[in-house]
Amino acid sequence: MRPQDSTGVAELQEPGLPLTDDAPPGATEEPAAAEAAGAPDRAKKKAPCPGLGLFYTLLSAFLFSVGSLFVKKVQDVHAVEISAFRCVFQMLVVIPCLIYRKTGFIGPKGQRIFLILRGVLGSTAMMLIYYAYQTMSLADATVITFSSPVFTSIFAWICLKEKYSPWDALFTVFTITGVILIVRPPFLFGSDTSGMEESYSGHLKGTFAAIGSAVFAASTLVILRKMGKSVDYFLSIWYYVVLGLVESVIILSVLGEWSLPYCGLDRLFLIFIGLFGLGGQIFITKALQIEKAGPVAIMKTMDVVFAFIFQIIFFNNVPTWWTVGGALCVVASNVGAAIRKWYQSSK
């Protein structure tokens, strides 16, 4: 898989999206922080002190994981409505940035179709991962979204004619194995649903949502790669939040689920989702500006660790050995791909 030069920095990232120059695994909940990989001059900047970039990555992973925790804790708000609130929050941040940078709100004529696709696919990925967080365990949903790099490499091979090596195929096998261990399909594992915090049907719905999120996030990265740096990354985020808000309103109107949160705590959680997501995005952007992308992608797998810790502490749900085994397979695939790309770029 060749480099996925994503562009953009102001979008909140969900676990599972690639962060390295070759779009290796390690970052997922939305394509935004992955866009930060294309931040100008990131490779030329040296860390002011050793390990600072990795510390920023760790802090970013923690903040994103806390945001995911709040999504899980919200009780009376539909996942799509949470997405709408997040789009509004990001819009308030992006508009001043676009005005300051004088880039306009429409974009280059030849790139608008890609911007529209990026906005629709990216916002759909966000809605699906939020739904997955609400319908299955936090750890399971987080691990599954880390399968996004597998789809990215396949889509880049098909659409961009990028190389798909035997190593990529091996990492794909590891990831698929990990997802199977988490999903535990009955035709392989029987009817045992021990350790699942919901019915198997609910678990399956969450699984499809998480996989769908990974697929749409991967598609977004391929589109960003196609556009390259010809489009300002804030403009890319602008399309994401505007089309995401429109899509959310349409879906909520069709489902009849639109309503303000009744509980004051839920309203507070919605604010925290936006704040922690924005904080996570800022730190992952700074990390990519002062640290090589390979180590950042590896450190980003701490998302999975935090998800396991939060699931145990806040939901009193100890992950099963199946989930642990699946997580090890997926993380091994992500780390292996990141190390390989890091090694290749250092030659």
C-alpha positions as a Python dict, from the first residue, in 0.01 Angstrom:
ca = {
    (1, 'M'): (0, 0, 0),
    (2, 'R'): (147, 332, -102),
    (3, 'P'): (116, 652, 94),
    (4, 'Q'): (-231, 782, 169),
    (5, 'D'): (-151, 1151, 182),
    (6, 'S'): (-460, 1262, 369),
    (7, 'T'): (-529, 1629, 406),
    (8, 'G'): (-700, 1809, 693),
    (9, 'V'): (-671, 1875, 1059),
    (10, 'A'): (-989, 2008, 1203),
    (11, 'E'): (-1197, 1697, 1203),
    (12, 'L'): (-1243, 1473, 1503),
    (13, 'Q'): (-1087, 1134, 1472),
    (14, 'E'): (-1243, 801, 1579),
    (15, 'P'): (-1037, 495, 1633),
    (16, 'G'): (-919, 304, 1335),
    (17, 'L'): (-802, 550, 1075),
    (18, 'P'): (-451, 539, 928),
    (19, 'L'): (-201, 794, 1043),
    (20, 'T'): (122, 707, 868),
    (21, 'D'): (252, 838, 542),
    (22, 'D'): (142, 510, 387),
    (23, 'A'): (-189, 523, 562),
    (24, 'P'): (-105, 234, 786),
    (25, 'P'): (-335, 136, 1063),
    (26, 'G'): (-371, 283, 1395),
    (27, 'A'): (-617, 556, 1408),
    (28, 'T'): (-1025, 507, 1374),
    (29, 'E'): (-1433, 716, 1521),
    (30, 'E'): (-1374, 948, 1164),
    (31, 'P'): (-1118, 1040, 902),
    (32, 'A'): (-1016, 1369, 1053),
    (33, 'A'): (-697, 1315, 1241),
    (34, 'A'): (-584, 1103, 952),
    (35, 'E'): (-612, 1416, 741),
    (36, 'A'): (-367, 1579, 976),
    (37, 'A'): (-104, 1349, 831),
    (38, 'G'): (-94, 1586, 538),
    (39, 'A'): (-28, 1892, 748),
    (40, 'P'): (235, 2109, 581),
    (41, 'D'): (598, 2058, 677),
    (42, 'R'): (512, 1800, 941),
    (43, 'A'): (813, 1588, 853),
    (44, 'K'): (1051, 1883, 859),
    (45, 'K'): (971, 1987, 1212),
    (46, 'K'): (1171, 1837, 1492),
    (47, 'A'): (1028, 1761, 1832),
    (48, 'P'): (1130, 2020, 2089),
    (49, 'C'): (1210, 1737, 2327),
    (50, 'P'): (1237, 1359, 2279),
    (51, 'G'): (908, 1175, 2305),
    (52, 'L'): (687, 1484, 2308),
    (53, 'G'): (512, 1380, 1986),
    (54, 'L'): (437, 1037, 2129),
    (55, 'F'): (307, 1195, 2449),
    (56, 'Y'): (73, 1411, 2239),
    (57, 'T'): (-44, 1097, 2059),
    (58, 'L'): (-110, 920, 2389),
    (59, 'L'): (-302, 1221, 2517),
    (60, 'S'): (-499, 1236, 2192),
    (61, 'A'): (-588, 866, 2219),
    (62, 'F'): (-706, 923, 2575),
    (63, 'L'): (-923, 1222, 2481),
    (64, 'F'): (-1081, 1042, 2185),
    (65, 'S'): (-1150, 740, 2405),
    (66, 'V'): (-1315, 959, 2669),
    (67, 'G'): (-1531, 1108, 2393),
    (68, 'S'): (-1633, 756, 2290),
    (69, 'L'): (-1713, 681, 2652),
    (70, 'F'): (-1953, 977, 2667),
    (71, 'V'): (-2122, 858, 2347),
    (72, 'K'): (-2176, 526, 2520),
    (73, 'K'): (-2304, 692, 2838),
    (74, 'V'): (-2565, 908, 2664),
    (75, 'Q'): (-2897, 730, 2717),
    (76, 'D'): (-3178, 927, 2555),
    (77, 'V'): (-3015, 1063, 2240),
    (78, 'H'): (-3000, 875, 1910),
    (79, 'A'): (-2654, 818, 1761),
    (80, 'V'): (-2745, 1025, 1454),
    (81, 'E'): (-2853, 1315, 1673),
    (82, 'I'): (-2520, 1301, 1856),
    (83, 'S'): (-2355, 1327, 1516),
    (84, 'A'): (-2566, 1634, 1437),
    (85, 'F'): (-2460, 1806, 1759),
    (86, 'R'): (-2099, 1726, 1686),
    (87, 'C'): (-2130, 1871, 1334),
    (88, 'V'): (-2271, 2194, 1478),
    (89, 'F'): (-1988, 2213, 1730),
    (90, 'Q'): (-1724, 2162, 1462),
    (91, 'M'): (-1895, 2410, 1233),
    (92, 'L'): (-1848, 2681, 1494),
    (93, 'V'): (-1475, 2606, 1489),
    (94, 'V'): (-1430, 2568, 1112),
    (95, 'I'): (-1615, 2883, 996),
    (96, 'P'): (-1369, 3129, 1160),
    (97, 'C'): (-1078, 2923, 1024),
    (98, 'L'): (-1212, 2942, 667),
    (99, 'I'): (-1270, 3316, 699),
    (100, 'Y'): (-920, 3369, 835),
    (101, 'R'): (-758, 3157, 562),
    (102, 'K'): (-973, 3320, 289),
    (103, 'T'): (-1027, 2987, 112),
    (104, 'G'): (-1398, 3033, 45),
    (105, 'F'): (-1674, 2784, 122),
    (106, 'I'): (-1717, 2605, -212),
    (107, 'G'): (-1376, 2487, -326),
    (108, 'P'): (-1212, 2432, -666),
    (109, 'K'): (-1458, 2345, -941),
    (110, 'G'): (-1288, 2020, -1036),
    (111, 'Q'): (-1274, 1896, -676),
    (112, 'R'): (-1630, 1967, -561),
    (113, 'I'): (-1763, 1621, -643),
    (114, 'F'): (-1484, 1468, -434),
    (115, 'L'): (-1554, 1712, -152),
    (116, 'I'): (-1921, 1613, -156),
    (117, 'L'): (-1833, 1243, -152),
    (118, 'R'): (-1585, 1302, 127),
    (119, 'G'): (-1848, 1486, 330),
    (120, 'V'): (-2122, 1226, 286),
    (121, 'L'): (-1898, 922, 340),
    (122, 'G'): (-1713, 1075, 635),
    (123, 'S'): (-2029, 1181, 817),
    (124, 'T'): (-2187, 840, 753),
    (125, 'A'): (-1881, 676, 909),
    (126, 'M'): (-1928, 895, 1217),
    (127, 'M'): (-2296, 806, 1254),
    (128, 'L'): (-2227, 435, 1220),
    (129, 'I'): (-1949, 427, 1478),
    (130, 'Y'): (-2166, 619, 1725),
    (131, 'Y'): (-2442, 365, 1668),
    (132, 'A'): (-2191, 85, 1724),
    (133, 'Y'): (-2079, 242, 2053),
    (134, 'Q'): (-2440, 253, 2170),
    (135, 'T'): (-2533, -103, 2067),
    (136, 'M'): (-2225, -310, 2157),
    (137, 'S'): (-1942, -302, 2406),
    (138, 'L'): (-1698, -14, 2384),
    (139, 'A'): (-1397, -243, 2343),
    (140, 'D'): (-1553, -452, 2065),
    (141, 'A'): (-1662, -147, 1866),
    (142, 'T'): (-1322, 21, 1904),
    (143, 'V'): (-1128, -286, 1792),
    (144, 'I'): (-1349, -345, 1488),
    (145, 'T'): (-1308, 12, 1367),
    (146, 'F'): (-932, -46, 1363),
    (147, 'S'): (-993, -268, 1060),
    (148, 'S'): (-1024, 48, 850),
    (149, 'P'): (-663, 34, 718),
    (150, 'V'): (-736, -305, 560),
    (151, 'F'): (-1017, -155, 355),
    (152, 'T'): (-803, 149, 277),
    (153, 'S'): (-527, -63, 124),
    (154, 'I'): (-779, -264, -81),
    (155, 'F'): (-966, 45, -206),
    (156, 'A'): (-638, 223, -289),
    (157, 'W'): (-528, -85, -484),
    (158, 'I'): (-855, -92, -681),
    (159, 'C'): (-919, 281, -729),
    (160, 'L'): (-572, 436, -724),
    (161, 'K'): (-374, 143, -864),
    (162, 'E'): (-148, 141, -560),
    (163, 'K'): (57, -164, -477),
    (164, 'Y'): (-105, -436, -267),
    (165, 'S'): (181, -651, -138),
    (166, 'P'): (181, -996, 24),
    (167, 'W'): (246, -816, 353),
    (168, 'D'): (-79, -624, 307),
    (169, 'A'): (-259, -953, 245),
    (170, 'L'): (-108, -1098, 563),
    (171, 'F'): (-217, -799, 770),
    (172, 'T'): (-564, -832, 616),
    (173, 'V'): (-585, -1195, 729),
    (174, 'F'): (-483, -1096, 1083),
    (175, 'T'): (-748, -823, 1093),
    (176, 'I'): (-1025, -1048, 959),
    (177, 'T'): (-931, -1312, 1215),
    (178, 'G'): (-954, -1055, 1492),
    (179, 'V'): (-1296, -934, 1379),
    (180, 'I'): (-1425, -1293, 1359),
    (181, 'L'): (-1309, -1359, 1716),
    (182, 'I'): (-1501, -1053, 1833),
    (183, 'V'): (-1817, -1117, 1631),
    (184, 'R'): (-1823, -1493, 1711),
    (185, 'P'): (-2064, -1600, 1436),
    (186, 'P'): (-2288, -1887, 1555),
    (187, 'F'): (-2194, -2115, 1263),
    (188, 'L'): (-1836, -2115, 1400),
    (189, 'F'): (-1882, -2061, 1774),
    (190, 'G'): (-2229, -2200, 1841),
    (191, 'S'): (-2486, -2010, 2045),
    (192, 'D'): (-2251, -1902, 2322),
    (193, 'T'): (-2300, -1529, 2387),
    (194, 'S'): (-2117, -1509, 2719),
    (195, 'G'): (-1951, -1175, 2782),
    (196, 'M'): (-2178, -979, 2549),
    (197, 'E'): (-2351, -689, 2721),
    (198, 'E'): (-2646, -714, 2482),
    (199, 'S'): (-2834, -979, 2288),
    (200, 'Y'): (-2653, -1138, 1997),
    (201, 'S'): (-2882, -957, 1753),
    (202, 'G'): (-2783, -625, 1911),
    (203, 'H'): (-2419, -731, 1904),
    (204, 'L'): (-2454, -816, 1536),
    (205, 'K'): (-2615, -479, 1455),
    (206, 'G'): (-2331, -301, 1629),
    (207, 'T'): (-2079, -516, 1444),
    (208, 'F'): (-2224, -429, 1104),
    (209, 'A'): (-2229, -61, 1202),
    (210, 'A'): (-1865, -71, 1314),
    (211, 'I'): (-1755, -252, 997),
    (212, 'G'): (-1960, -9, 788),
    (213, 'S'): (-1791, 281, 966),
    (214, 'A'): (-1449, 132, 888),
    (215, 'V'): (-1544, 87, 521),
    (216, 'F'): (-1676, 443, 483),
    (217, 'A'): (-1376, 585, 668),
    (218, 'A'): (-1144, 395, 434),
    (219, 'S'): (-1335, 527, 132),
    (220, 'T'): (-1295, 879, 268),
    (221, 'L'): (-919, 836, 298),
    (222, 'V'): (-895, 717, -62),
    (223, 'I'): (-1090, 1026, -174),
    (224, 'L'): (-860, 1250, 31),
    (225, 'R'): (-564, 1077, -131),
    (226, 'K'): (-718, 1143, -471),
    (227, 'M'): (-760, 1514, -396),
    (228, 'G'): (-412, 1542, -249),
    (229, 'K'): (-320, 1887, -123),
    (230, 'S'): (-513, 2076, -389),
    (231, 'V'): (-793, 2140, -137),
    (232, 'D'): (-746, 2321, 192),
    (233, 'Y'): (-806, 2078, 475),
    (234, 'F'): (-1044, 2316, 654),
    (235, 'L'): (-1257, 2325, 341),
    (236, 'S'): (-1265, 1945, 347),
    (237, 'I'): (-1388, 1957, 705),
    (238, 'W'): (-1643, 2222, 610),
    (239, 'Y'): (-1805, 1989, 359),
    (240, 'Y'): (-1794, 1715, 621),
    (241, 'V'): (-1981, 1911, 887),
    (242, 'V'): (-2234, 2076, 653),
    (243, 'L'): (-2329, 1758, 468),
    (244, 'G'): (-2313, 1562, 793),
    (245, 'L'): (-2562, 1801, 953),
    (246, 'V'): (-2794, 1784, 652),
    (247, 'E'): (-2770, 1405, 642),
    (248, 'S'): (-2838, 1383, 1016),
    (249, 'V'): (-3146, 1605, 995),
    (250, 'I'): (-3288, 1401, 704),
    (251, 'I'): (-3230, 1068, 880),
    (252, 'L'): (-3373, 1192, 1210),
    (253, 'S'): (-3680, 1329, 1032),
    (254, 'V'): (-3739, 996, 857),
    (255, 'L'): (-3688, 799, 1179),
    (256, 'G'): (-3886, 1046, 1389),
    (257, 'E'): (-3608, 1044, 1648),
    (258, 'W'): (-3529, 1415, 1666),
    (259, 'S'): (-3560, 1545, 2021),
    (260, 'L'): (-3363, 1754, 2266),
    (261, 'P'): (-3207, 1551, 2547),
    (262, 'Y'): (-3440, 1543, 2846),
    (263, 'C'): (-3165, 1479, 3098),
    (264, 'G'): (-2929, 1761, 3188),
    (265, 'L'): (-2649, 1508, 3219),
    (266, 'D'): (-2698, 1401, 2857),
    (267, 'R'): (-2669, 1763, 2748),
    (268, 'L'): (-2344, 1789, 2939),
    (269, 'F'): (-2219, 1470, 2777),
    (270, 'L'): (-2294, 1613, 2431),
    (271, 'I'): (-2077, 1915, 2511),
    (272, 'F'): (-1800, 1689, 2639),
    (273, 'I'): (-1815, 1477, 2321),
    (274, 'G'): (-1740, 1788, 2117),
    (275, 'L'): (-1475, 1924, 2355),
    (276, 'F'): (-1283, 1600, 2403),
    (277, 'G'): (-1302, 1522, 2032),
    (278, 'L'): (-1164, 1867, 1948),
    (279, 'G'): (-890, 1829, 2208),
    (280, 'G'): (-796, 1488, 2069),
    (281, 'Q'): (-779, 1630, 1718),
    (282, 'I'): (-554, 1918, 1827),
    (283, 'F'): (-306, 1689, 1999),
    (284, 'I'): (-293, 1432, 1717),
    (285, 'T'): (-228, 1718, 1476),
    (286, 'K'): (57, 1853, 1691),
    (287, 'A'): (197, 1500, 1726),
    (288, 'L'): (209, 1456, 1348),
    (289, 'Q'): (383, 1791, 1311),
    (290, 'I'): (677, 1699, 1537),
    (291, 'E'): (697, 1318, 1518),
    (292, 'K'): (726, 1064, 1238),
    (293, 'A'): (394, 915, 1136),
    (294, 'G'): (500, 552, 1195),
    (295, 'P'): (556, 583, 1573),
    (296, 'V'): (240, 793, 1598),
    (297, 'A'): (34, 518, 1431),
    (298, 'I'): (175, 261, 1671),
    (299, 'M'): (107, 474, 1978),
    (300, 'K'): (-246, 542, 1847),
    (301, 'T'): (-334, 177, 1918),
    (302, 'M'): (-357, 287, 2282),
    (303, 'D'): (-717, 369, 2186),
    (304, 'V'): (-786, -2, 2225),
    (305, 'V'): (-621, -17, 2568),
    (306, 'F'): (-822, 280, 2695),
    (307, 'A'): (-1142, 127, 2557),
    (308, 'F'): (-1076, -193, 2755),
    (309, 'I'): (-1000, 4, 3072),
    (310, 'F'): (-1310, 225, 3043),
    (311, 'Q'): (-1532, -75, 2971),
    (312, 'I'): (-1414, -246, 3289),
    (313, 'I'): (-1425, 63, 3514),
    (314, 'F'): (-1742, 238, 3397),
    (315, 'F'): (-1954, -54, 3274),
    (316, 'N'): (-1826, -333, 3497),
    (317, 'N'): (-1789, -546, 3186),
    (318, 'V'): (-1470, -751, 3167),
    (319, 'P'): (-1388, -831, 2802),
    (320, 'T'): (-1389, -1200, 2715),
    (321, 'W'): (-1080, -1385, 2600),
    (322, 'W'): (-1237, -1387, 2252),
    (323, 'T'): (-1235, -1006, 2253),
    (324, 'V'): (-880, -996, 2390),
    (325, 'G'): (-763, -1240, 2121),
    (326, 'G'): (-940, -1042, 1850),
    (327, 'A'): (-790, -717, 1977),
    (328, 'L'): (-440, -868, 1973),
    (329, 'C'): (-486, -980, 1611),
    (330, 'V'): (-611, -640, 1496),
    (331, 'V'): (-351, -443, 1691),
    (332, 'A'): (-75, -675, 1565),
    (333, 'S'): (-191, -608, 1210),
    (334, 'N'): (-191, -231, 1268),
    (335, 'V'): (147, -225, 1439),
    (336, 'G'): (300, -460, 1181),
    (337, 'A'): (184, -243, 891),
    (338, 'A'): (302, 75, 1065),
    (339, 'I'): (648, -70, 1136),
    (340, 'R'): (680, -194, 779),
    (341, 'K'): (589, 144, 629),
    (342, 'W'): (811, 323, 880),
    (343, 'Y'): (1101, 100, 782),
    (344, 'Q'): (1039, 155, 411),
    (345, 'S'): (1022, 533, 450),
    (346, 'S'): (1349, 538, 645),
    (347, 'K'): (1546, 370, 367),
}
